[in-house]
Amino acid sequence: MAPREVLTGNDEVIGQVLSMLKSEDVPYTAALTAVRPSRVARDAALVAGGLGRQLLQTTPKQPVSVVVHPPVSYNDTAPRILFWAQNFSVAYRDSWEDLTGRTFDAPSLNMTGSFWNDSIARLSLTYEQLFGATVTFKFTLVNRFYPVSARHWFTMERLEIHSNGSVAYFNVSQITGPSIYSFHCQYVSSLSSQGSILVPDTQPFLWQMTLEDFQIQAFNVTGEQFSYATDCAGFFSPAIWMGLLTSLFMLFIFTYGLHMILSLKTMDRFDDHKGPTITLTQIV
């Protein structure tokens, strides 16, 4: 007999015996043995509640782990600039190319032209045979001291794309934060559906770019790890604003209704059947 048929038959026999014992209120203790368990109990609370007869149940599949690649690190005497993204894709004339594998954990990544000092940092990434040409992406960050906040802040001044002797610019002034922190954003993209943080300098613009789960740090880098990240997501999302506006509108209605109720006045004169009737003169 096939193993599945054997298990099914054993399961029916065990079920009949247990049903007979329960119908006659006979106390019993059963010990079922096998070569290996057919079900792995993930929680001890499930055992106390009773697993039942699960002879034919299969072990659940484990989720597939996500590969996390290390960040790009520019070094001179020590790590100076860290750059990471879960997905790095660019498009030229609506033709998309995924550069994630050619950027992260790539031993031959060309970072010629990158430099760093206390006030300016530039990360230069060059790719051969990209859209039939050599293309260089330059991330330029500036570190400034602001007296009002009494601290240094960094700002990404621009993102340059050099190809075939021409230069295209993205304005990326939204990428900013205290110099002791890194910057993180779920999407740094030129697409309107993903926030449009990358703003083309001129129109029409032939290049498109999307960086998913983007993070960068160019100042106060310690080792190969990012510092605490300041995120591009604002504290007040559109949903929060709509909730606040709706709450304020309902509060206004409640206040107006309470004011109307408190403004009600009772009559101070009543009709006396023994005296003269109350007359209301009409004013024309």
Buried (B, 14 or more C-beta within 10 A) or exposed (E): EEEEEEBBEBBEEBEEEEEEEEEEEEEEEEEEEEEEEBBEEEEEEEEEEEEEBEBEEEEEEEEEEEEEBEBBBBEEEEBBBBBBBBEBBBBBEEEEBEBBEBBBBEEEEBBEEBEBEEEBBBBBBBBEEBBEBBBBBBBBBBBEEEEEEEEBBBBBBBBBBBBEEEEBBBBBEBBBBBBBBBBBBBBBBBBEEBBBBBBBEEEEBBBBBBBBEBBBBBBBBEEEEBBEBBBBEEEEEEEEEEEEEEEEEEEEEEEEEEEEEEEEEEEEEEEEEEEEEEEEEEEE
